[in-house]
Amino acid sequence: MPTSFAASPPVAPMIPRTLFGPDHEAFRSTVRRFFEEEIVPNHDRYEAQHYVDREAWKKAGELGLLCCTMPEQYGGSGVDRLYSTILFEEQARVGASGVGFGLHSDIVANYLLNFGTEDQKRRWLPIMATGEIITAIAMTEPGTGSDLQAITTTAVADGDDYVVSGAKTFITNGLLCDMVIVAVKTGEVSSGAQGTSLLLIEADRAGFTKGKPLDKVGMRAQDTCELFFDGVRVPRSNLLGGVEGQGFLMLMRELAWERMIIAVTCVAGAEAALATTVDYTKRRKAFGKPIASFQNTRFKLAELRSEVQIGRVYVDRCLELVLEKKLDVAAAAAAKYWCSDLLSRVVDECVQLHGGYGYMLEYPIARAYIDGRANRIYGGTNEIMKDIISRTL
């Protein structure tokens, strides 16, 4: 009985991939070994405690797996985003839904690199790359959901400080975070996008508290909680970029890559689900012969393989455009919504092909069933993605 997707042989693509060179594949070998040796054996424990050990973060930092796309002067390796892609794919390949490296390295770090002052970059990025600190980003509030213009967390200027009050929810890496980028209103609460700013807030500041890990349906090893700010004093030097009112524009610029991260993860997850199901149907017998020999099973697997391959080709083309800095916002939205829907469809069919065992959590397909559903919600709901696409028509 496989305990992770990694135990099943992959299904060969019908259209070979051309994105990666020898250096990328050497990096993939390191990443694969890390996930299989350091993360998979501990993932059940991570699920029980609702977070990944800090030691795993430090080991990832030692191997150069954190913030690898950051320039070398800030502690990274200065490599392209295909290296990040490899990290997302290998994490999805083993079903390690609890690891929050991607948000730390490819979302928070990019906000700092693209918008931070030189002092902010030099202060935070090197220790993020080593895993010395863990970071998060806090946008969503209990009453706002995807409507970022409606946030009510305020940062009121008071001398050389801001005084921050409010709450955030569904914050990945929230429980362990040492620093969090917080979306706040530095203008009037009713000012919408124009009054939004981003503040870097250290977790040890007075008045900053964290809730218990949220009791999620799936992704139980992923550290997710609420954050509360009760008159937290933050120096003005912690204002990202040093300019008020730019937060919404910063958020919009980075959301396209965040949505591509979800798309990459979902296609890789669908490939892994298909591989474990092909393996299972070849080994499992019914009425004296393998399930894979029945026409219904063969046709269903053929459908799934075709859909996953189509999703793979689209995502790989989007990644080529990412490298060229030409990816359209609507194209990223389409990738996010379609591929997250794809993952749910594929996993649901794979559970059915597993029969009763597909509903048992000791099988990786059952974990994928409960872990994958959230992809259609975070990063902007799929309904929001369709609205973004519709504006281009």
C-alpha positions as CSV (number, residue, x, y, z in Angstrom):
1,M,0.0,0.0,0.0
2,P,1.6,3.3,-1.0
3,T,1.8,5.9,1.7
4,S,2.6,8.8,-0.7
5,F,2.2,9.6,-4.3
6,A,6.0,9.2,-4.7
7,A,5.6,5.4,-4.3
8,S,3.9,5.1,-7.7
9,P,5.7,5.3,-11.0
10,P,4.9,8.4,-13.0
11,V,2.7,8.3,-16.2
12,A,4.9,9.4,-19.1
13,P,3.7,12.6,-20.8
14,M,2.3,12.3,-24.3
15,I,3.9,15.6,-25.3
16,P,7.5,15.8,-23.9
17,R,8.3,18.9,-21.8
18,T,11.0,21.2,-23.0
19,L,11.2,23.8,-20.2
20,F,14.1,22.4,-18.2
21,G,17.8,22.1,-18.8
22,P,20.4,19.9,-17.1
23,D,20.9,22.4,-14.2
24,H,17.2,22.4,-13.5
25,E,17.1,18.6,-13.5
26,A,20.1,18.4,-11.1
27,F,18.2,20.8,-8.8
28,R,15.1,18.6,-9.1
29,S,17.1,15.6,-7.9
30,T,18.1,17.6,-4.7
31,V,14.5,18.8,-4.2
32,R,13.0,15.3,-4.7
33,R,15.5,13.7,-2.2
34,F,14.7,16.4,0.3
35,F,10.9,15.9,0.1
36,E,11.2,12.1,0.1
37,E,13.7,11.9,3.0
38,E,12.9,14.9,5.2
39,I,9.2,15.7,4.6
40,V,7.3,12.5,3.7
41,P,8.4,10.5,6.7
42,N,7.2,13.3,9.1
43,H,4.1,14.4,7.3
44,D,1.7,12.5,9.5
45,R,3.2,14.1,12.6
46,Y,3.0,17.5,10.9
47,E,-0.7,16.9,10.3
48,A,-1.3,16.0,13.9
49,Q,0.4,19.1,15.2
50,H,-0.9,21.4,12.4
51,Y,2.5,22.8,11.4
52,V,5.8,21.8,9.8
53,D,8.8,21.7,12.2
54,R,11.2,24.7,12.0
55,E,14.0,22.2,11.6
56,A,12.6,21.3,8.2
57,W,12.7,25.0,7.2
58,K,16.3,25.2,8.3
59,K,17.3,22.1,6.4
60,A,15.6,23.5,3.3
61,G,17.6,26.8,3.8
62,E,20.9,24.8,4.1
63,L,20.2,23.1,0.8
64,G,19.4,26.4,-1.0
65,L,15.7,25.6,-1.4
66,L,14.4,28.8,0.1
67,C,14.3,32.1,-1.8
68,C,16.4,30.6,-4.5
69,T,15.2,33.1,-7.1
70,M,16.4,36.1,-5.0
71,P,19.6,37.8,-6.1
72,E,22.8,36.5,-4.6
73,Q,23.5,39.8,-2.7
74,Y,20.3,39.1,-0.7
75,G,21.1,35.4,0.1
76,G,19.5,33.7,-2.9
77,S,20.9,31.9,-5.9
78,G,19.7,34.4,-8.6
79,V,18.1,31.6,-10.6
80,D,14.9,31.8,-12.7
81,R,11.4,30.9,-11.7
82,L,11.7,27.4,-13.2
83,Y,13.6,26.5,-10.1
84,S,10.6,27.6,-8.0
85,T,8.4,25.6,-10.4
86,I,10.4,22.5,-9.6
87,L,9.9,23.0,-5.9
88,F,6.1,23.3,-6.3
89,E,6.0,20.2,-8.6
90,E,8.0,18.0,-6.3
91,Q,6.0,19.0,-3.3
92,A,2.8,18.2,-5.1
93,R,4.3,14.9,-6.4
94,V,4.6,13.5,-2.9
95,G,1.4,15.1,-1.6
96,A,3.2,17.2,1.0
97,S,0.4,19.8,1.4
98,G,1.7,21.1,4.7
99,V,4.9,22.8,3.5
100,G,4.6,26.6,3.3
101,F,7.9,27.3,1.5
102,G,6.2,28.7,-1.6
103,L,4.5,31.5,0.1
104,H,7.6,32.4,2.0
105,S,10.0,32.2,-0.9
106,D,7.9,33.2,-3.9
107,I,5.3,35.6,-2.6
108,V,6.7,37.3,0.5
109,A,10.2,37.5,-0.8
110,N,9.0,38.9,-4.1
111,Y,7.2,41.7,-2.4
112,L,10.4,42.6,-0.6
113,L,12.5,42.3,-3.7
114,N,10.2,44.3,-6.0
115,F,8.9,46.9,-3.6
116,G,11.1,47.0,-0.5
117,T,13.6,49.7,0.3
118,E,17.3,48.6,0.2
119,D,17.4,48.4,4.0
120,Q,14.3,46.2,4.1
121,K,15.8,43.8,1.5
122,R,19.1,43.5,3.3
123,R,17.4,43.1,6.7
124,W,14.9,40.3,5.8
125,L,15.8,38.4,2.6
126,P,19.1,36.8,3.8
127,I,17.6,35.4,6.9
128,M,14.6,34.2,5.0
129,A,16.9,32.3,2.6
130,T,18.5,30.4,5.5
131,G,15.2,29.5,7.1
132,E,16.3,31.5,10.2
133,I,12.9,33.2,10.1
134,I,9.5,32.2,8.6
135,T,7.3,34.7,7.0
136,A,3.7,35.2,6.0
137,I,1.4,37.7,4.2
138,A,-1.9,38.8,5.8
139,M,-4.5,40.1,3.4
140,T,-7.8,38.3,4.1
141,E,-10.0,39.5,7.0
142,P,-13.0,37.7,8.6
143,G,-15.5,39.9,6.8
144,T,-13.9,40.6,3.5
145,G,-12.9,37.4,1.7
146,S,-11.6,38.2,-1.8
147,D,-12.6,41.9,-1.5
148,L,-9.2,43.4,-0.6
149,Q,-10.4,46.9,-1.0
150,A,-12.8,46.4,1.9
151,I,-10.2,45.6,4.6
152,T,-10.6,47.4,7.9
153,T,-7.3,46.8,9.6
154,T,-5.9,50.3,10.3
155,A,-2.4,51.7,10.7
156,V,-2.8,55.2,12.3
157,A,0.3,57.4,12.2
158,D,1.6,58.5,15.6
159,G,5.0,60.2,15.5
160,D,7.6,57.9,14.1
161,D,5.3,54.9,14.4
162,Y,2.0,53.4,13.1
163,V,-0.5,52.0,15.5
164,V,-2.1,48.9,14.0
165,S,-5.5,47.5,15.0
166,G,-7.5,44.8,13.3
167,A,-7.6,41.1,12.5
168,K,-6.6,38.8,9.7
169,T,-7.7,35.2,9.0
170,F,-6.7,32.1,6.9
171,I,-3.0,33.1,7.2
172,T,-0.6,30.5,5.9
173,N,2.5,30.2,8.0
174,G,0.7,32.4,10.5
175,L,1.4,30.3,13.6
176,L,5.1,30.1,13.1
177,C,5.7,33.4,11.3
178,D,8.4,35.7,12.7
179,M,7.5,38.5,10.3
180,V,4.3,39.1,8.3
181,I,3.5,41.6,5.6
182,V,0.1,43.0,6.6
183,A,-2.4,44.9,4.3
184,V,-3.6,47.9,6.2
185,K,-5.5,51.1,5.7
186,T,-3.2,54.1,6.2
187,G,-5.9,56.3,4.8
188,E,-9.6,56.4,5.6
189,V,-11.2,52.9,5.9
190,S,-13.7,54.0,3.2
191,S,-10.9,55.1,0.8
192,G,-10.8,51.7,-1.0
193,A,-7.6,50.8,-2.9
194,Q,-6.1,54.2,-2.6
195,G,-5.7,54.0,1.1
196,T,-4.1,50.6,1.3
197,S,-0.5,50.1,2.3
198,L,1.7,47.1,3.3
199,L,3.5,47.0,6.6
200,L,6.2,44.6,7.8
201,I,5.3,43.5,11.3
202,E,7.5,41.4,13.5
203,A,5.7,38.7,15.5
204,D,7.3,39.7,18.8
205,R,5.7,43.2,18.9
206,A,3.5,44.0,21.9
207,G,-0.2,43.6,21.0
208,F,0.4,41.1,18.1
209,T,-1.2,37.7,19.0
210,K,-1.9,34.6,17.1
211,G,-4.9,32.3,17.2
212,K,-4.8,28.5,17.5
213,P,-4.3,26.6,14.2
214,L,-7.5,26.6,12.3
215,D,-9.2,23.2,12.2
216,K,-9.3,22.8,8.4
217,V,-11.0,19.9,6.4
218,G,-7.7,19.2,4.6
219,M,-4.1,20.6,4.4
220,R,-4.0,19.9,8.1
221,A,-0.2,20.0,8.3
222,Q,-0.2,23.5,6.8
223,D,0.2,26.2,9.5
224,T,-2.9,28.4,9.2
225,C,-4.4,30.7,11.8
226,E,-5.9,34.1,12.6
227,L,-3.7,37.1,13.5
228,F,-4.8,39.9,15.9
229,F,-3.4,43.4,16.2
230,D,-4.3,45.4,19.3
231,G,-2.6,48.7,19.1
232,V,0.6,47.3,17.8
233,R,3.3,50.0,17.4
234,V,5.3,49.6,14.2
235,P,8.0,52.0,13.1
236,R,7.4,54.0,9.8
237,S,10.6,52.4,8.5
238,N,8.6,49.1,8.2
239,L,6.2,50.6,5.6
240,L,7.0,48.4,2.5
241,G,8.7,50.6,0.0
242,G,8.4,53.7,2.3
243,V,5.4,55.1,0.5
244,E,1.8,55.0,1.7
245,G,-1.2,54.1,-0.5
246,Q,0.7,51.8,-2.9
247,G,-0.3,48.5,-1.2
248,F,-3.2,47.6,-3.6
249,L,-1.0,48.1,-6.6
250,M,1.7,45.9,-5.1
251,L,-0.8,43.2,-4.3
252,M,-2.2,43.2,-7.8
253,R,1.2,43.0,-9.4
254,E,2.1,39.8,-7.5
255,L,-1.2,38.0,-7.6
256,A,-0.6,36.7,-11.2
257,W,2.5,34.8,-10.1
258,E,0.6,33.5,-7.0
259,R,-2.1,32.2,-9.3
260,M,0.5,30.5,-11.5
261,I,1.9,28.8,-8.4
262,I,-1.5,27.3,-7.7
263,A,-1.8,26.2,-11.4
264,V,1.6,24.5,-11.4
265,T,0.8,22.8,-8.1
266,C,-2.6,21.6,-9.3
267,V,-1.3,20.1,-12.6
268,A,1.5,18.3,-10.7
269,G,-1.0,17.1,-8.2
270,A,-3.3,15.8,-10.9
271,E,-0.4,14.0,-12.5
272,A,0.5,12.4,-9.2
273,A,-3.1,11.4,-8.5
274,L,-3.3,9.8,-12.0
275,A,0.0,7.9,-11.5
276,T,-1.1,6.4,-8.1
277,T,-4.4,5.4,-9.6
278,V,-2.9,3.7,-12.7
279,D,-0.6,1.8,-10.3
280,Y,-3.5,0.8,-8.1
281,T,-5.8,-0.3,-10.9
282,K,-3.0,-2.6,-12.2
283,R,-2.5,-4.2,-8.9
284,R,-6.1,-4.4,-7.6
285,K,-8.2,-7.3,-8.8
286,A,-11.9,-7.7,-9.1
287,F,-13.7,-10.8,-10.5
288,G,-10.4,-12.5,-11.0
289,K,-8.6,-9.8,-13.1
290,P,-7.0,-6.4,-12.6
291,I,-9.4,-3.4,-12.5
292,A,-7.3,-1.8,-15.2
293,S,-8.4,-4.5,-17.6
294,F,-12.0,-3.4,-17.6
295,Q,-13.0,-1.1,-20.4
296,N,-14.6,1.4,-18.1
297,T,-11.4,1.8,-16.2
298,R,-9.3,2.1,-19.3
299,F,-11.6,4.7,-20.9
300,K,-11.7,6.7,-17.7
301,L,-7.9,6.7,-17.3
302,A,-7.6,7.7,-20.9
303,E,-9.9,10.7,-20.3
304,L,-8.0,11.7,-17.2
305,R,-4.6,11.3,-18.9
306,S,-5.8,13.5,-21.8
307,E,-7.1,16.3,-19.6
308,V,-4.0,16.3,-17.4
309,Q,-1.8,16.5,-20.5
310,I,-3.8,19.4,-21.9
311,G,-3.5,21.3,-18.6
312,R,0.2,20.6,-18.5
313,V,0.8,22.0,-22.0
314,Y,-1.1,25.2,-21.2
315,V,0.7,25.7,-17.9
316,D,4.1,25.1,-19.4
317,R,3.4,27.7,-22.1
318,C,2.3,30.2,-19.3
319,L,5.7,29.5,-17.6
320,E,7.5,30.3,-20.8
321,L,5.7,33.6,-20.8
322,V,6.6,34.2,-17.1
323,L,10.2,33.9,-18.0
324,E,9.7,36.4,-20.8
325,K,7.8,38.7,-18.4
326,K,4.9,38.6,-20.9
327,L,2.2,36.6,-19.0
328,D,-1.2,38.2,-19.2
329,V,-3.2,38.6,-16.0
330,A,-6.2,36.9,-17.6
331,A,-4.1,34.0,-18.7
332,A,-2.8,33.5,-15.2
333,A,-6.4,33.6,-13.9
334,A,-7.5,31.0,-16.5
335,A,-4.6,28.8,-15.4
336,K,-5.5,29.1,-11.8
337,Y,-9.2,28.4,-12.2
338,W,-9.1,25.7,-14.8
339,C,-6.2,23.7,-13.3
340,S,-7.7,23.8,-9.8
341,D,-11.0,22.6,-11.2
342,L,-9.0,20.0,-13.1
343,L,-7.4,18.7,-10.0
344,S,-10.7,18.3,-8.2
345,R,-12.2,16.4,-11.2
346,V,-9.2,14.1,-11.6
347,V,-8.9,13.3,-7.9
348,D,-12.7,12.7,-7.6
349,E,-12.5,10.2,-10.5
350,C,-9.4,8.6,-9.0
351,V,-11.2,8.1,-5.7
352,Q,-14.0,6.3,-7.5
353,L,-11.5,4.0,-9.2
354,H,-10.0,3.1,-5.9
355,G,-13.4,2.1,-4.6
356,G,-13.8,2.0,-0.8
357,Y,-10.1,2.2,-0.3
358,G,-10.1,5.6,-1.9
359,Y,-12.0,6.9,1.1
360,M,-9.4,5.7,3.6
361,L,-6.9,8.3,4.7
362,E,-4.0,5.8,4.6
363,Y,-4.2,6.0,0.9
364,P,-2.7,9.2,-0.7
365,I,-5.6,9.6,-3.0
366,A,-8.0,10.2,0.0
367,R,-5.6,12.9,1.3
368,A,-5.5,14.5,-2.1
369,Y,-9.3,14.5,-2.1
370,I,-9.5,16.7,1.1
371,D,-6.3,18.7,0.5
372,G,-7.0,19.8,-3.1
373,R,-10.4,21.4,-2.7
374,A,-8.9,24.7,-1.2
375,N,-7.1,25.5,-4.4
376,R,-10.4,26.7,-5.9
377,I,-10.8,29.2,-3.1
378,Y,-7.4,30.7,-2.1
379,G,-5.5,33.0,-4.4
380,G,-8.8,34.5,-5.4
381,T,-11.8,32.3,-5.8
382,N,-12.4,30.7,-9.2
383,E,-15.5,32.9,-9.5
384,I,-13.2,35.9,-9.2
385,M,-10.9,34.4,-11.8
386,K,-13.8,34.1,-14.3
387,D,-14.7,37.7,-13.6
388,I,-11.1,38.8,-14.4
389,I,-11.2,36.9,-17.6
390,S,-14.6,38.2,-18.6
391,R,-13.3,41.8,-18.4
392,T,-11.1,41.1,-21.4
393,L,-13.9,40.0,-23.7
